[in-house]
Every structure is written in structure tokens, then in C-alpha cells.
């Protein structure tokens, strides 16, 4: 597929009311799903995170079975590509206040997979440390809300030479990439930053933590700093579209080989079909 197609609350369309809270305030959540062979990969995991985000934002939505069926139908029609789902609070009275039973607006789009160099997953990528710092907000930490201005501004810091940028918080702790989650390997143990004050708890991050545990690879979620990059033997970034990209260099400071743990998890991910096309519903 080449064109981008949109549906708003189940009907084809590409125009939103200007008073929608998605437009006015970024009041909502989103998920980005890869579609393979007519199936939305890890649909269960995406819906679980979306439901958790709705609880956090007090966003009223309860038709989870209908949403699952809708996404499955779009995936089947799409065949291979990307589905983006936005679930936001619908238009209401002027101002920040919202009603306790205010409806949700549902926006779904389908498009082709991005053209990413296949060698990124094999040979690895170069990344940089971004200058822009992430602000701490525990109430929003972990969820994939629509307010992504920090990532937009961080991504504007470079135009070529790097495939991703790593972001720190205002206390100097490593958190994530602009579009990815981060893992470090030291002495066979997998480390990933804690996300209790900021950052997105990615679906692929959760999948890899489970796959690592099933292979007796110890995983530690802990506070990490840029200095921890110096002692890492392997580094990689991940998300639902890129899978795993080994990191071979951070700026001009640190260099890495693509190691055994990274390759083991890449292989495990390529063989994993635990959540594809599964049934999901949680009330």
C-alpha cells in the first residue's frame, strides 16, 4: 500500500473539528502497530497499554472488544504496513476542564511501512546524546500520550550521521531514545532505564524483557546515567517498527560490537508469535 488512509470514529474521513481536545491540548493517547501478513503484531500488548493510559488520563472509553475487532479488520485489509491509533477526549466546553463522561474520539490511519535500511539491524547504528532534557512528570510517566514536543525538539538537533538520539532527564539520567527504548548489556545482564518519572514504556521493551527472562537473561530496571555507557559491552534500541537496532557508537565517545545478548534477543523476537492474533479483553 502507498496511500495513507484515515477513519474517524469508524467512518472514512480526514478532517477533525478544530475544537477537538486532541487538536486543542493533545489530550489523548496513541499507539503505533506494525502489520505483518494481515495481523497487527502484539495487538494484545498495545491494547493493554492503551487501557492503562485511559485509566491514567481519566479518558472514558469502554468498547475494547469493538476496538480490537476494528483494528484486526484494518490489519487484514492492510496486509503489511503500519496502523496508528489515536484515542483522545472529544470536543467539550471551552477550557481545560472536562466532563466525567466526556466521549472519546477515535482516529485510525493505515500506511506503508517506513523504508528503513535493513543493515541497521545487522551492522548496527550510530546514535548521539541529545541536548534537550526530558522533564519529570510521574503522573504521565510510561504512557504514550500525545504530547511529544520534547521528542520533536530533540529530533531537530541532527539531520544526518545518526539514526537515533538518546535522551536524558533534567537530573542527567538516561531515559530513552527519541523514538525508542534503550538497553545496555554488562557481563551478560540486561539493563534498561527506570521509567517512573518520565519516558514511554514501549511495547517492544516489555516484549524483550519477557523474552530475556525466558532465556535466563537477567534484566534489571534501574537508574542509569550517561557514564554507564562507558562500561556497557552491548547497547541496543528498540521499538515496535524497528525491532532491535544494535548501537555501535554513541557520538564519538563510545563504541560497541554487536554482541551475543543482542543477537539472542533478535533471534528470539523473529521467532516469537505469542501475542499475534490472540484474543484480548480486560474490563
C-alpha positions in Angstrom: 0.0 0.0 0.0 1.2 3.5 -0.7 -1.5 6.0 0.3 -2.4 7.0 3.8 -6.0 6.2 4.8 -7.9 7.6 7.7 -11.0 6.7 9.7 -12.6 8.9 12.4 -14.9 7.1 14.8 -15.2 4.3 12.3 -16.1 6.3 9.2 -13.7 7.3 6.4 -12.5 10.9 6.8 -9.5 13.1 7.3 -11.0 16.3 8.9 -11.3 17.0 12.6 -13.3 19.7 14.3 -11.0 22.5 15.4 -12.4 22.3 18.9 -11.4 18.7 19.4 -9.3 18.3 22.6 -6.8 16.3 20.5 -6.2 19.4 18.5 -6.5 22.0 21.3 -4.5 20.3 24.0 -3.1 17.0 22.8 -5.5 15.4 25.2 -5.2 11.7 24.4 -3.0 8.7 23.7 -1.7 6.9 20.6 -0.3 3.5 19.6 1.7 2.6 16.5 1.4 -1.0 15.4 3.2 -3.0 12.7 1.1 -5.1 10.5 2.6 -8.4 9.2 0.7 -10.8 6.9 -2.6 -9.2 7.8 -2.1 -9.3 11.5 -1.3 -6.4 13.9 1.8 -7.5 15.8 1.4 -7.6 19.6 -2.1 -6.2 19.4 -2.8 -7.5 22.9 0.1 -5.6 24.4 -0.8 -2.4 22.6 -4.4 -2.6 23.9 -3.3 -3.3 27.4 -1.0 -0.2 27.4 -3.8 1.9 25.9 -6.3 0.8 28.5 -3.7 1.7 31.3 -3.2 5.1 29.7 -7.0 5.7 29.6 -7.2 5.0 33.3 -4.3 7.4 34.0 -5.9 10.2 31.9 -9.4 9.5 33.1 -10.4 9.0 29.5 -13.8 7.4 29.1 -13.7 4.5 26.7 -15.2 1.1 27.2 -15.7 -0.6 23.8 -12.4 -2.6 23.9 -13.8 -5.6 22.0 -15.1 -3.3 19.3 -11.8 -1.5 19.0 -9.9 -4.8 18.8 -12.2 -6.0 16.0 -11.8 -2.7 14.2 -8.0 -2.9 14.3 -8.0 -6.5 13.2 -10.2 -5.7 10.2 -7.9 -2.8 9.2 -4.8 -5.0 9.6 -6.4 -7.7 7.4 -7.2 -5.2 4.7 -3.7 -3.5 5.1 -1.8 -6.8 4.8 1.6 -5.2 5.5 2.2 -1.8 6.8 1.6 0.5 9.9 -1.6 1.2 11.8 -1.6 4.3 14.0 -4.4 4.7 16.5 -5.2 7.9 18.4 -7.7 7.9 21.2 -8.4 11.3 22.5 -11.0 13.2 24.6 -13.7 14.6 22.3 -14.7 18.3 22.0 -16.4 19.8 25.0 -16.7 23.0 26.8 -14.1 25.7 26.4 -11.1 25.4 28.8 -9.1 22.6 30.3 -11.9 21.2 32.4 -13.6 18.1 31.0 -16.7 16.2 31.9 -16.5 12.9 33.8 -18.4 11.1 31.0 -17.0 13.1 28.0 -16.8 10.9 25.0 -13.6 9.8 23.2 -12.6 10.4 19.6 -11.1 7.5 17.8 -8.7 8.1 14.8 -7.2 5.3 12.9 -4.8 5.5 9.9 -3.0 2.9 7.8 0.1 3.4 5.7 3.1 1.7 4.3 6.0 0.6 6.5 8.8 3.2 6.6 11.7 2.4 4.4 14.4 1.6 6.9 17.9 0.3 5.9 17.9 -3.4 6.6 21.5 -3.2 7.6 20.5 -1.2 10.7 19.5 -4.4 12.4 22.5 -6.3 11.2 25.5 -4.0 11.3 24.1 -1.6 13.9 23.6 2.2 14.1 25.3 5.3 15.3 23.4 7.4 17.9 24.0 10.6 19.7 23.2 12.1 23.1 20.6 14.9 22.8 21.0 18.2 24.4 17.3 18.6 25.2 16.3 17.1 28.6 13.1 15.3 29.5 11.0 16.9 32.2 9.9 14.8 35.2 6.2 14.1 35.5 5.4 10.8 37.3 1.7 11.2 36.6 2.3 10.8 32.9 5.4 8.5 33.0 5.3 5.3 31.0 2.1 6.1 29.0 2.2 7.1 25.3 0.3 10.4 25.5 0.1 12.8 22.6 2.3 15.5 24.0 5.6 14.7 22.1 7.1 18.2 21.9 10.3 17.1 23.8 10.9 14.4 21.2 10.1 16.7 18.3 12.7 19.3 19.5 15.3 16.6 20.3 15.0 15.1 16.9 15.6 18.5 15.3 19.1 18.5 16.8 20.6 16.5 14.0 19.9 15.8 10.3 22.3 13.1 9.2 25.1 10.9 10.6 22.9 9.3 13.3 19.9 7.0 13.3 18.6 7.9 16.8 19.2 10.3 19.7 19.4 9.2 23.4 17.6 11.5 25.9 18.4 12.2 29.5 16.2 13.8 32.1 16.9 17.0 33.9 18.8 15.1 36.6 21.1 13.6 34.0 19.6 10.1 34.0 19.4 8.1 30.8 15.8 7.5 29.9 15.1 6.5 26.3 15.7 7.4 22.6 13.6 9.9 20.8 11.6 7.1 19.2 12.8 4.0 21.1 13.6 2.4 24.4 17.2 1.7 25.5 19.0 -1.4 26.7 22.6 -1.9 27.9 24.4 -5.2 28.4 27.1 -5.7 31.0 28.6 -9.1 32.0 25.6 -10.8 30.4 23.0 -8.8 32.4 20.5 -6.6 30.6 19.9 -3.1 32.0 17.1 -0.7 31.0 16.3 2.7 32.5 13.6 3.0 35.1 10.6 5.0 33.7 8.9 6.1 36.9 9.3 9.9 36.3 9.3 10.2 32.5 9.7 8.2 29.3 7.5 5.8 27.4 7.2 2.1 28.5 7.3 0.7 25.0 5.5 -2.5 23.9 8.7 -3.8 22.4 10.6 -3.1 25.6 8.1 -5.2 27.5 8.3 -8.0 25.0 12.1 -8.1 25.1 12.1 -8.2 28.9 9.8 -11.2 28.8 11.9 -12.9 26.1 15.1 -12.3 28.0 13.6 -13.8 31.2 12.5 -16.9 29.3 16.1 -17.3 28.2 17.6 -16.9 31.7 19.0 -13.5 30.9 18.8 -11.3 34.0 17.0 -8.0 33.4 17.4 -5.0 35.7 15.3 -1.9 35.5 17.3 0.8 37.3 18.5 4.4 37.2 21.2 4.8 34.5 23.4 7.7 33.6 25.4 8.6 30.5 28.6 7.3 32.3 27.0 3.8 32.3 27.5 3.8 28.5 31.3 3.6 29.1 31.0 0.3 31.0 28.4 -1.3 28.7 29.6 -4.1 26.4 26.5 -4.0 24.2 23.9 -1.3 23.6 20.7 -1.5 21.6 17.5 0.5 21.0 14.1 -0.9 20.1 10.5 -0.1 19.2 7.6 -1.9 17.5 8.6 -0.9 14.0 12.4 -1.2 14.0 12.5 -4.2 16.3 16.1 -4.2 17.7 18.8 -1.9 16.4 22.3 -2.7 17.8 24.2 0.5 18.7 27.8 0.6 17.5 28.7 4.1 18.6 27.4 6.9 20.8 28.7 10.2 19.4 32.5 9.9 19.2 32.8 8.8 22.8 31.8 5.1 23.0 32.0 2.2 20.5 30.5 -1.3 20.7 30.4 -4.6 18.9 27.1 -6.3 18.2 27.2 -8.9 21.0 25.7 -12.2 21.9 22.8 -11.0 24.1 21.7 -8.6 21.3 21.8 -11.4 18.7 20.0 -13.8 21.0 17.1 -11.4 21.5 16.9 -10.6 17.8 16.6 -14.3 17.1 14.0 -14.7 19.9 12.0 -11.8 18.5 12.0 -13.2 15.0 10.6 -16.5 16.3 8.1 -15.0 18.7 4.4 -15.3 17.9 2.9 -15.5 21.5 0.6 -12.5 21.2 -0.1 -12.3 17.5 -3.8 -12.7 16.6 -4.6 -13.6 20.2 -7.8 -12.7 22.0 -7.7 -9.8 24.3 -10.2 -8.3 26.6 -9.8 -6.9 30.1 -12.5 -5.0 31.9 
